């Protein structure tokens, strides 16, 4: 992994998260920025729109656009195939992409622009559902994410960790909006989605459709033991969706990935927007949790793009006291 100096991490960890003073050099980047996102109504898509809008406003030389997709697996394929320049990717998908394991048929050339916020596997049922645990999904239909999504990977692993066999649960492949419509109509038993919290489309649905979340605490340890540190336990609060109670769920690291040949000035500009324009991004998407510089440099197992390294180092220099 390409590492930024220890001093950068220490300064970031001290809470010095402001943007560089003056007019930073990364605002002069030129070229093309196509950002592969995810389902409409979910965090990847809304955050991606905000990043592209802020890049267009702050880096006028970049031709910035959003590329909608099914999610992490699609995004890796879009980036590796040259149809997108950067894309959101869950950590478990990134590991498979580097190794060339299914659903990929060969190792993918992939680096990280930065680490972002953590995402959460959210398994929701109607409040009046008889389903009380993951095991209760046996013999039922579950909306498990589109074929090109990281959700589908995490759901399959979570079902197996709960002791359910392949084929024991019917896995739907609808997008988020269609899955929510099915849940509302009683045509599916559960909706699963891996995303930052809260998911705006589910917040909206929860205003008129009473929901309940399944506790996934029992599946976290076996998944972490089998697949590694990309999986940790995390909370799913009750408030955002109007749930009767908060639950424990599965947290997954999230990265912004690129091909190694992405021009360094473009990668530097993207890092500058992600970390240097957070006040403006918060105004665009107030419900999306902004990532921290302290975590942003830790992208293992992905190497950090040289353009991102330059942004972190320049920021470090700008924060040093005179004569340091």
LOKOL-368573 format. One record per residue (C-alpha): residue number from 1; residue in one letter; chain; x, y, z. Coordinates in steps of 0.1 Angstrom, whole numbers. Example, Ala and Ser with C-alpha at 12.3 -4.5 7.8 and 13.67 -1.06 7.14 Angstrom:
BEGIN
+-----+-----+-------+-------+-------+-------+
:   n : res : chain :    xx :    yy :    zz :
+-----+-----+-------+-------+-------+-------+
:   1 :   a :     A :   123 :   -45 :    78 :
:   2 :   s :     A :   137 :   -11 :    71 :
+-----+-----+-------+-------+-------+-------+
***
This chain:
BEGIN
+-----+-----+-------+-------+-------+-------+
:   n : res : chain :    xx :    yy :    zz :
+-----+-----+-------+-------+-------+-------+
:   1 :   x :     A :     0 :     0 :     0 :
:   2 :   x :     A :    12 :    35 :    -8 :
:   3 :   x :     A :    14 :    54 :    26 :
:   4 :   x :     A :    13 :    90 :    35 :
:   5 :   x :     A :    38 :   101 :    62 :
:   6 :   x :     A :    29 :    95 :    98 :
:   7 :   x :     A :    29 :   133 :   103 :
:   8 :   x :     A :    -1 :   136 :    80 :
:   9 :   x :     A :   -21 :   111 :    99 :
:  10 :   x :     A :   -12 :   127 :   133 :
:  11 :   x :     A :   -23 :   161 :   121 :
:  12 :   x :     A :   -55 :   148 :   106 :
:  13 :   x :     A :   -62 :   128 :   138 :
:  14 :   x :     A :   -59 :   160 :   158 :
:  15 :   x :     A :   -90 :   173 :   141 :
:  16 :   x :     A :   -74 :   197 :   116 :
:  17 :   x :     A :   -99 :   191 :    89 :
:  18 :   x :     A :  -102 :   225 :    72 :
:  19 :   x :     A :   -95 :   230 :    36 :
:  20 :   x :     A :   -61 :   244 :    24 :
:  21 :   x :     A :   -58 :   281 :    25 :
:  22 :   x :     A :   -58 :   303 :    -6 :
:  23 :   x :     A :   -65 :   289 :   -40 :
:  24 :   x :     A :   -52 :   253 :   -39 :
:  25 :   x :     A :   -34 :   240 :   -70 :
:  26 :   x :     A :   -58 :   211 :   -75 :
:  27 :   x :     A :   -86 :   235 :   -86 :
:  28 :   x :     A :   -66 :   240 :  -119 :
:  29 :   x :     A :   -69 :   203 :  -129 :
:  30 :   x :     A :   -83 :   196 :  -164 :
:  31 :   x :     A :   -97 :   166 :  -181 :
:  32 :   x :     A :  -126 :   142 :  -177 :
:  33 :   x :     A :  -142 :   129 :  -145 :
:  34 :   x :     A :  -169 :   103 :  -149 :
:  35 :   x :     A :  -180 :    90 :  -115 :
:  36 :   x :     A :  -197 :    56 :  -113 :
:  37 :   x :     A :  -223 :    57 :   -85 :
:  38 :   x :     A :  -252 :    33 :   -78 :
:  39 :   x :     A :  -290 :    31 :   -74 :
:  40 :   x :     A :  -310 :    63 :   -75 :
:  41 :   x :     A :  -323 :    72 :   -41 :
:  42 :   x :     A :  -293 :    56 :   -23 :
:  43 :   x :     A :  -263 :    72 :    -8 :
:  44 :   x :     A :  -238 :    63 :   -35 :
:  45 :   x :     A :  -259 :    81 :   -61 :
:  46 :   x :     A :  -267 :   112 :   -41 :
:  47 :   x :     A :  -232 :   116 :   -28 :
:  48 :   x :     A :  -219 :   111 :   -63 :
:  49 :   x :     A :  -241 :   138 :   -77 :
:  50 :   x :     A :  -229 :   162 :   -50 :
:  51 :   x :     A :  -192 :   154 :   -57 :
:  52 :   x :     A :  -197 :   159 :   -94 :
:  53 :   x :     A :  -216 :   192 :   -89 :
:  54 :   x :     A :  -190 :   205 :   -65 :
:  55 :   x :     A :  -161 :   194 :   -88 :
:  56 :   x :     A :  -178 :   212 :  -117 :
:  57 :   x :     A :  -181 :   244 :   -95 :
:  58 :   x :     A :  -147 :   243 :   -80 :
:  59 :   x :     A :  -126 :   227 :  -107 :
:  60 :   x :     A :  -140 :   242 :  -139 :
:  61 :   x :     A :  -114 :   225 :  -161 :
:  62 :   x :     A :  -129 :   191 :  -153 :
:  63 :   x :     A :  -157 :   177 :  -175 :
:  64 :   x :     A :  -176 :   160 :  -146 :
:  65 :   x :     A :  -205 :   136 :  -149 :
:  66 :   x :     A :  -223 :   109 :  -130 :
:  67 :   x :     A :  -225 :    73 :  -144 :
:  68 :   x :     A :  -254 :    55 :  -128 :
:  69 :   x :     A :  -248 :    18 :  -121 :
:  70 :   x :     A :  -260 :   -12 :  -101 :
:  71 :   x :     A :  -234 :    -7 :   -75 :
:  72 :   x :     A :  -199 :   -18 :   -65 :
:  73 :   x :     A :  -193 :   -47 :   -89 :
:  74 :   x :     A :  -206 :   -27 :  -118 :
:  75 :   x :     A :  -184 :     3 :  -107 :
:  76 :   x :     A :  -153 :   -18 :  -107 :
:  77 :   x :     A :  -160 :   -31 :  -142 :
:  78 :   x :     A :  -168 :     4 :  -154 :
:  79 :   x :     A :  -136 :    18 :  -140 :
:  80 :   x :     A :  -114 :   -11 :  -151 :
:  81 :   x :     A :  -130 :   -11 :  -185 :
:  82 :   x :     A :  -124 :    27 :  -191 :
:  83 :   x :     A :  -160 :    36 :  -191 :
:  84 :   x :     A :  -157 :    55 :  -158 :
:  85 :   x :     A :  -128 :    73 :  -142 :
:  86 :   x :     A :  -136 :    68 :  -105 :
:  87 :   x :     A :  -163 :    48 :   -87 :
:  88 :   x :     A :  -176 :    39 :   -53 :
:  89 :   x :     A :  -167 :     4 :   -41 :
:  90 :   x :     A :  -173 :   -16 :   -10 :
:  91 :   x :     A :  -142 :   -32 :     6 :
:  92 :   x :     A :  -153 :   -68 :     2 :
:  93 :   x :     A :  -159 :   -62 :   -35 :
:  94 :   x :     A :  -124 :   -46 :   -38 :
:  95 :   x :     A :  -108 :   -76 :   -23 :
:  96 :   x :     A :  -124 :   -99 :   -49 :
:  97 :   x :     A :  -115 :   -75 :   -77 :
:  98 :   x :     A :   -78 :   -75 :   -68 :
:  99 :   x :     A :   -77 :  -113 :   -65 :
: 100 :   x :     A :   -98 :  -119 :   -97 :
: 101 :   x :     A :  -123 :  -140 :   -77 :
: 102 :   x :     A :  -159 :  -144 :   -87 :
: 103 :   x :     A :  -178 :  -124 :   -98 :
: 104 :   x :     A :  -146 :  -112 :  -116 :
: 105 :   x :     A :  -130 :  -135 :  -141 :
: 106 :   x :     A :   -95 :  -119 :  -137 :
: 107 :   x :     A :   -76 :   -96 :  -114 :
: 108 :   x :     A :   -87 :   -60 :  -119 :
: 109 :   x :     A :   -63 :   -31 :  -121 :
: 110 :   x :     A :   -75 :    -9 :   -93 :
: 111 :   x :     A :   -62 :    17 :   -68 :
: 112 :   x :     A :   -79 :    39 :   -43 :
: 113 :   x :     A :   -84 :    77 :   -44 :
: 114 :   x :     A :   -93 :    75 :    -7 :
: 115 :   x :     A :  -114 :    57 :    19 :
: 116 :   x :     A :  -148 :    71 :    25 :
: 117 :   x :     A :  -175 :    66 :    51 :
: 118 :   x :     A :  -184 :    31 :    62 :
: 119 :   x :     A :  -215 :    14 :    47 :
: 120 :   x :     A :  -240 :    -9 :    65 :
: 121 :   x :     A :  -259 :   -40 :    55 :
: 122 :   x :     A :  -295 :   -30 :    63 :
: 123 :   x :     A :  -322 :   -57 :    63 :
: 124 :   x :     A :  -357 :   -43 :    66 :
: 125 :   x :     A :  -391 :   -60 :    69 :
: 126 :   x :     A :  -426 :   -46 :    74 :
: 127 :   x :     A :  -432 :   -39 :   110 :
: 128 :   x :     A :  -461 :   -65 :   111 :
: 129 :   x :     A :  -439 :   -92 :    95 :
: 130 :   x :     A :  -435 :  -126 :   111 :
: 131 :   x :     A :  -398 :  -125 :   102 :
: 132 :   x :     A :  -378 :  -119 :   134 :
: 133 :   x :     A :  -343 :  -131 :   124 :
: 134 :   x :     A :  -322 :  -139 :    94 :
: 135 :   x :     A :  -330 :  -176 :    99 :
: 136 :   x :     A :  -367 :  -168 :    94 :
: 137 :   x :     A :  -360 :  -158 :    58 :
: 138 :   x :     A :  -358 :  -194 :    48 :
: 139 :   x :     A :  -385 :  -201 :    22 :
: 140 :   x :     A :  -391 :  -164 :    16 :
: 141 :   x :     A :  -383 :  -138 :   -10 :
: 142 :   x :     A :  -356 :  -112 :    -2 :
: 143 :   x :     A :  -347 :   -82 :   -23 :
: 144 :   x :     A :  -309 :   -88 :   -23 :
: 145 :   x :     A :  -296 :   -61 :   -46 :
: 146 :   x :     A :  -290 :   -60 :   -84 :
: 147 :   x :     A :  -266 :   -84 :  -101 :
: 148 :   x :     A :  -239 :   -58 :  -103 :
: 149 :   x :     A :  -241 :   -47 :   -66 :
: 150 :   x :     A :  -220 :   -51 :   -35 :
: 151 :   x :     A :  -253 :   -57 :   -17 :
: 152 :   x :     A :  -258 :   -90 :   -34 :
: 153 :   x :     A :  -223 :  -102 :   -23 :
: 154 :   x :     A :  -228 :   -92 :    13 :
: 155 :   x :     A :  -264 :  -106 :    15 :
: 156 :   x :     A :  -253 :  -140 :     2 :
: 157 :   x :     A :  -225 :  -142 :    27 :
: 158 :   x :     A :  -247 :  -131 :    56 :
: 159 :   x :     A :  -273 :  -157 :    47 :
: 160 :   x :     A :  -247 :  -184 :    47 :
: 161 :   x :     A :  -232 :  -172 :    80 :
: 162 :   x :     A :  -267 :  -176 :    95 :
: 163 :   x :     A :  -268 :  -212 :    84 :
: 164 :   x :     A :  -290 :  -209 :    53 :
: 165 :   x :     A :  -281 :  -230 :    23 :
: 166 :   x :     A :  -280 :  -217 :   -13 :
: 167 :   x :     A :  -315 :  -217 :   -28 :
: 168 :   x :     A :  -331 :  -217 :     6 :
: 169 :   x :     A :  -340 :  -181 :     2 :
: 170 :   x :     A :  -354 :  -166 :   -31 :
: 171 :   x :     A :  -332 :  -137 :   -40 :
: 172 :   x :     A :  -348 :  -108 :   -59 :
: 173 :   x :     A :  -326 :   -86 :   -81 :
: 174 :   x :     A :  -346 :   -54 :   -83 :
: 175 :   x :     A :  -332 :   -19 :   -79 :
: 176 :   x :     A :  -339 :     0 :   -46 :
: 177 :   x :     A :  -371 :    18 :   -58 :
: 178 :   x :     A :  -387 :   -14 :   -71 :
: 179 :   x :     A :  -377 :   -34 :   -40 :
: 180 :   x :     A :  -393 :    -8 :   -18 :
: 181 :   x :     A :  -425 :    -9 :   -39 :
: 182 :   x :     A :  -425 :   -47 :   -36 :
: 183 :   x :     A :  -421 :   -45 :     2 :
: 184 :   x :     A :  -449 :   -20 :     5 :
: 185 :   x :     A :  -472 :   -42 :   -16 :
: 186 :   x :     A :  -463 :   -73 :     4 :
: 187 :   x :     A :  -448 :   -90 :   -27 :
: 188 :   x :     A :  -414 :   -95 :   -10 :
: 189 :   x :     A :  -406 :  -104 :    26 :
: 190 :   x :     A :  -374 :   -83 :    32 :
: 191 :   x :     A :  -354 :   -56 :    16 :
: 192 :   x :     A :  -316 :   -57 :    19 :
: 193 :   x :     A :  -293 :   -29 :     9 :
: 194 :   x :     A :  -256 :   -20 :    17 :
: 195 :   x :     A :  -251 :    17 :    19 :
: 196 :   x :     A :  -243 :    46 :    41 :
: 197 :   x :     A :  -269 :    54 :    67 :
: 198 :   x :     A :  -296 :    67 :    63 :
: 199 :   x :     A :  -307 :    58 :    28 :
: 200 :   x :     A :  -329 :    87 :    17 :
: 201 :   x :     A :  -354 :    65 :    -3 :
: 202 :   x :     A :  -359 :    44 :    29 :
: 203 :   x :     A :  -363 :    74 :    51 :
: 204 :   x :     A :  -391 :    86 :    27 :
: 205 :   x :     A :  -407 :    51 :    27 :
: 206 :   x :     A :  -406 :    49 :    65 :
: 207 :   x :     A :  -428 :    79 :    68 :
: 208 :   x :     A :  -458 :    60 :    55 :
: 209 :   x :     A :  -447 :    23 :    58 :
: 210 :   x :     A :  -439 :    10 :    93 :
: 211 :   x :     A :  -406 :    -9 :    91 :
: 212 :   x :     A :  -385 :   -30 :   114 :
: 213 :   x :     A :  -348 :   -40 :   110 :
: 214 :   x :     A :  -333 :   -74 :   116 :
: 215 :   x :     A :  -305 :   -77 :   140 :
: 216 :   x :     A :  -274 :   -91 :   123 :
: 217 :   x :     A :  -251 :   -92 :   153 :
: 218 :   x :     A :  -249 :  -130 :   151 :
: 219 :   x :     A :  -235 :  -131 :   116 :
: 220 :   x :     A :  -207 :  -105 :   120 :
: 221 :   x :     A :  -182 :  -127 :   138 :
: 222 :   x :     A :  -184 :  -156 :   114 :
: 223 :   x :     A :  -182 :  -133 :    84 :
: 224 :   x :     A :  -151 :  -115 :    98 :
: 225 :   x :     A :  -134 :  -147 :   106 :
: 226 :   x :     A :  -140 :  -161 :    71 :
: 227 :   x :     A :  -135 :  -130 :    50 :
: 228 :   x :     A :  -114 :  -107 :    71 :
: 229 :   x :     A :  -114 :   -72 :    86 :
: 230 :   x :     A :  -135 :   -56 :    59 :
: 231 :   x :     A :  -165 :   -67 :    81 :
: 232 :   x :     A :  -171 :   -53 :   116 :
: 233 :   x :     A :  -201 :   -48 :   138 :
: 234 :   x :     A :  -219 :   -14 :   136 :
: 235 :   x :     A :  -252 :     1 :   148 :
: 236 :   x :     A :  -283 :     7 :   128 :
: 237 :   x :     A :  -302 :    35 :   147 :
: 238 :   x :     A :  -339 :    35 :   150 :
: 239 :   x :     A :  -345 :    72 :   143 :
: 240 :   x :     A :  -338 :    76 :   105 :
: 241 :   x :     A :  -364 :    51 :    94 :
: 242 :   x :     A :  -388 :    54 :   123 :
: 243 :   x :     A :  -379 :    18 :   135 :
: 244 :   x :     A :  -393 :     5 :   168 :
: 245 :   x :     A :  -357 :    -2 :   180 :
: 246 :   x :     A :  -321 :     1 :   169 :
: 247 :   x :     A :  -302 :   -31 :   160 :
: 248 :   x :     A :  -267 :   -43 :   155 :
: 249 :   x :     A :  -257 :   -47 :   119 :
: 250 :   x :     A :  -227 :   -54 :    96 :
: 251 :   x :     A :  -204 :   -25 :    86 :
: 252 :   x :     A :  -182 :   -26 :    55 :
: 253 :   x :     A :  -154 :    -2 :    45 :
: 254 :   x :     A :  -161 :    20 :    14 :
: 255 :   x :     A :  -136 :    33 :   -11 :
: 256 :   x :     A :  -134 :    56 :   -40 :
: 257 :   x :     A :  -115 :    36 :   -66 :
: 258 :   x :     A :   -98 :    44 :   -99 :
: 259 :   x :     A :   -76 :    28 :  -125 :
: 260 :   x :     A :   -39 :    32 :  -119 :
: 261 :   x :     A :   -36 :    54 :  -151 :
: 262 :   x :     A :   -60 :    80 :  -139 :
: 263 :   x :     A :   -41 :   113 :  -144 :
: 264 :   x :     A :   -26 :   124 :  -111 :
: 265 :   x :     A :   -40 :   160 :  -113 :
: 266 :   x :     A :   -75 :   145 :  -116 :
: 267 :   x :     A :   -71 :   122 :   -86 :
: 268 :   x :     A :   -57 :   151 :   -66 :
: 269 :   x :     A :   -87 :   172 :   -75 :
: 270 :   x :     A :  -111 :   145 :   -65 :
: 271 :   x :     A :   -94 :   141 :   -31 :
: 272 :   x :     A :   -95 :   179 :   -28 :
: 273 :   x :     A :  -132 :   180 :   -34 :
: 274 :   x :     A :  -139 :   150 :   -10 :
: 275 :   x :     A :  -119 :   165 :    19 :
: 276 :   x :     A :  -115 :   201 :    11 :
: 277 :   x :     A :  -151 :   210 :     2 :
: 278 :   x :     A :  -170 :   192 :    30 :
: 279 :   x :     A :  -190 :   223 :    41 :
: 280 :   x :     A :  -202 :   227 :     6 :
: 281 :   x :     A :  -209 :   190 :     2 :
: 282 :   x :     A :  -229 :   190 :    34 :
: 283 :   x :     A :  -251 :   218 :    21 :
: 284 :   x :     A :  -258 :   197 :   -10 :
: 285 :   x :     A :  -264 :   164 :     8 :
: 286 :   x :     A :  -269 :   172 :    45 :
: 287 :   x :     A :  -279 :   135 :    53 :
: 288 :   x :     A :  -246 :   120 :    40 :
: 289 :   x :     A :  -219 :   116 :    66 :
: 290 :   x :     A :  -186 :   131 :    54 :
: 291 :   x :     A :  -154 :   110 :    56 :
: 292 :   x :     A :  -125 :   121 :    77 :
: 293 :   x :     A :   -89 :   128 :    65 :
: 294 :   x :     A :   -77 :   106 :    94 :
: 295 :   x :     A :   -93 :    75 :    78 :
: 296 :   x :     A :   -91 :    86 :    42 :
: 297 :   x :     A :   -55 :    75 :    38 :
: 298 :   x :     A :   -60 :    40 :    50 :
: 299 :   x :     A :   -70 :    21 :    18 :
: 300 :   x :     A :   -54 :   -13 :    23 :
: 301 :   x :     A :   -55 :   -36 :     4 :
: 302 :   x :     A :   -57 :   -10 :   -23 :
: 303 :   x :     A :   -27 :    12 :   -31 :
: 304 :   x :     A :   -33 :    49 :   -28 :
: 305 :   x :     A :   -32 :    67 :   -61 :
: 306 :   x :     A :    -2 :    90 :   -65 :
: 307 :   x :     A :   -24 :   120 :   -71 :
: 308 :   x :     A :   -41 :   114 :   -38 :
: 309 :   x :     A :    -8 :   110 :   -20 :
: 310 :   x :     A :     1 :   144 :   -34 :
: 311 :   x :     A :   -30 :   160 :   -20 :
: 312 :   x :     A :   -25 :   146 :    15 :
: 313 :   x :     A :    12 :   157 :    15 :
: 314 :   x :     A :     4 :   192 :     2 :
: 315 :   x :     A :   -22 :   195 :    29 :
: 316 :   x :     A :     3 :   183 :    55 :
: 317 :   x :     A :    27 :   210 :    44 :
: 318 :   x :     A :     1 :   237 :    46 :
: 319 :   x :     A :    -7 :   228 :    82 :
: 320 :   x :     A :    29 :   229 :    94 :
: 321 :   x :     A :    39 :   258 :   116 :
: 322 :   x :     A :    64 :   282 :   101 :
: 323 :   x :     A :    99 :   268 :   104 :
: 324 :   x :     A :    87 :   233 :   112 :
+-----+-----+-------+-------+-------+-------+
***
